[in-house]
Amino acid sequence: MRIRGDVFWKWADPTLHHRSHDETLDDGTTMDIQVRLSRTGNTQLFIGVYAGAGMALHEEAFDSRPGESMTRALAWGVGRARCLATHQMPFERQVA
């Protein structure tokens, strides 16, 4: 069970439709990536990385991902979460 941090609870809004990606690494680390459209049409993103026991290792939320669709933002978030979870250097955001 994940122990959500303040970043998640400030970002959470169950009334908005969202898509999510969950992934578990061999060491038990889990990743939760969620993307949604705000009421004003902005693409928003949440990235959470959690230890096997559930403690939050990293949480971040983006109120806006200008120029990105939900699909593109989710793909970027999955890549960033994998980098964070495996202690690789996170890549910079790129918008084509």
N, C-alpha and C positions, 0 to 999 in steps of 0.2 A: 504494500500500500504506500502510495506517495504521500509525503508530508509536504503540502504546498506552502510556499512562502508568501510574503506580502506582495511580491510582484505579480504572482498569479491572481491573488484575490482582488487586487486593484484592477487587473485586466479583465477578469471574468465577467461575462454578461450572458446569462443563459437565454435571454430573449433573442439574441442575434444568431443567425444561422452560421455555422462554422464547419470547416473540414479539418481533420486531424491526421497525424501520422504518429504511431507509437512504434518504438523499436527497443529491443533488449540486446545488449552486447553479451559476449561469452562470460564476462566477469560479473554479470548481474546488473550493471549500470543500465538504467532505462532513460529513454528520451521521449518527450512529449512535445510535439510541434503542432500548433493550431493556427489556422488562418481564418479570417472572417472579413466581411465588409461592414464598416461602421454605418450608422444611420445616415451619414452624409456621403457615403459611397467610397470612403477611404479603405484601402486594403490594409488590414492590421495583422500583426504576427506575434505569436508567443512562442518562446523556446524554453523548455525546461529540461534539465539534465539531473537525474536523481541516482543516488547510490543504491546498491542492491537492497539495503535495509529501508530505503524510502526517503532518506534525508535529501533535501535539495542541495545539489552541488553548484548549480548555476540556473538562474532564471532571468530572462530578459523579455521585454515587451516593446513592440514598435507600434506607435499610434498611427503611423502612416508609412507606406512603402510606395512612394510616388512612382508612377509609370509601370508598376508591376500588377499583373493579374493575381488572383488568388493562387492559381496553379504555380506560377513563377515564384511567388513569395514562399509558398510551401516548399518547393524544391530547394530554394536558397536556404531556408531555415533548417531543412534536414541536413544539408551539407555542413552548415555552421554547427549544428548540434553534434554531428559526428566528429568534427574537429575538436570541439570543446570536450567531448566525452573521452576522446583518445589522446588528449593533451597535445594535439598538433596545433600549429600556428593557424588560427582562424584566417580565412581569406577575406579580402575586402569585398564589399558589396559592389557588384557590377550591374549596371543597367544598360541594356542594348537598345 
